[in-house]
Amino acid sequence: MSTPSGNLYHPINSHPVPIYTGFSWPNLFFGVFWFMFKSMWGWAIISFLLSWMTFGFSNLIFPFFANGLHQNYLLKLGYLGYEKNEN
């Protein structure tokens, strides 16, 4: 079950994005479309290809680490673990 673990903040406008840990139920139900909704296009392609090659079995594996992939993706984009003050 996904549990909230805090927020990451956009580096320019400090908009918070909630971060979750644990099993991703939305990823289990929507698979490739979840990655596309999160704009993780590379993982969407990888998920689609693996799903096609394993006859859908990989869709049962991805939800266990999808939330971690999303967090790492946001950190690579420059999201911050703290809210930036404009003082």
N, C-alpha and C positions, 0 to 999 in steps of 0.2 A: 504494500500500500504506500502510495506517495505521501510524504510528510513535508510540509514547508520547512525550508532551512534558512530562509532569509531572502534578501533581495540583492540583485546586482543593479548598478545605476549606469545609465547612459553617460558617456564621457562628456557630452556637450550640454545636454539639457537636464541631466540628472533624473530622468524618468526612471522609476523603479520597475524592474522586471522580477517577478517572484521566481525563486529557485526551489526545486523540490529534490528530495532524495528518495531512493527506494524504487519499487516497481511502478512503471508508468502504464496505468490503465488506458489512457487515451491512445498511447502508442500501440497497445495490444489490439484495440478495436479499429484503429484507422491506419496503422502501419505506415506505408509510404506517404500517405497524405498528411500525417502528423509531422513528418520531417519537412514536407513542402510548406505546411502552415508556419513552421518555425523558420523558414527560409534557409534550411540546411540542405541545399541542393545536392551537394556531393554525397551526403548520407542517404538522401532520397534515392539517388541512382544506385548506390551500393545496396540499399535495402531492397529495391526492386529486382536487381539482378540476382541477389542471393535468394530472394523469395521465389523467383522463377526457377533457379537452379535446384533448390531444395524442395520444390513443390509446396511452398508455404511454411515449411517447418521453421525457417529462420524468423518468421513473424512471432513465434513463441519465445524466441531467445532475445531479440532486440529490446523488449520492454524492461528487462532486468538492468540494462545499463544506458537506456535512452536519456534519462534525466542527467546523468553524468556527461554524456556527449553534448547535450544542450548547454550545460554550464561551461564546459571547456570551449565550446564554439563562441559563446558570448565573451569569455575572457580573452580569446584570441582577437575578437573584434575591438577590444579595448574597454570593455565594460569594467566598472570599478566596484570594489567590494564595500565602498563607503560613498556617502553622498558628498559631492563636491560643493564647497561653499564659495559663493561669489563675493566675499567681503573684501 
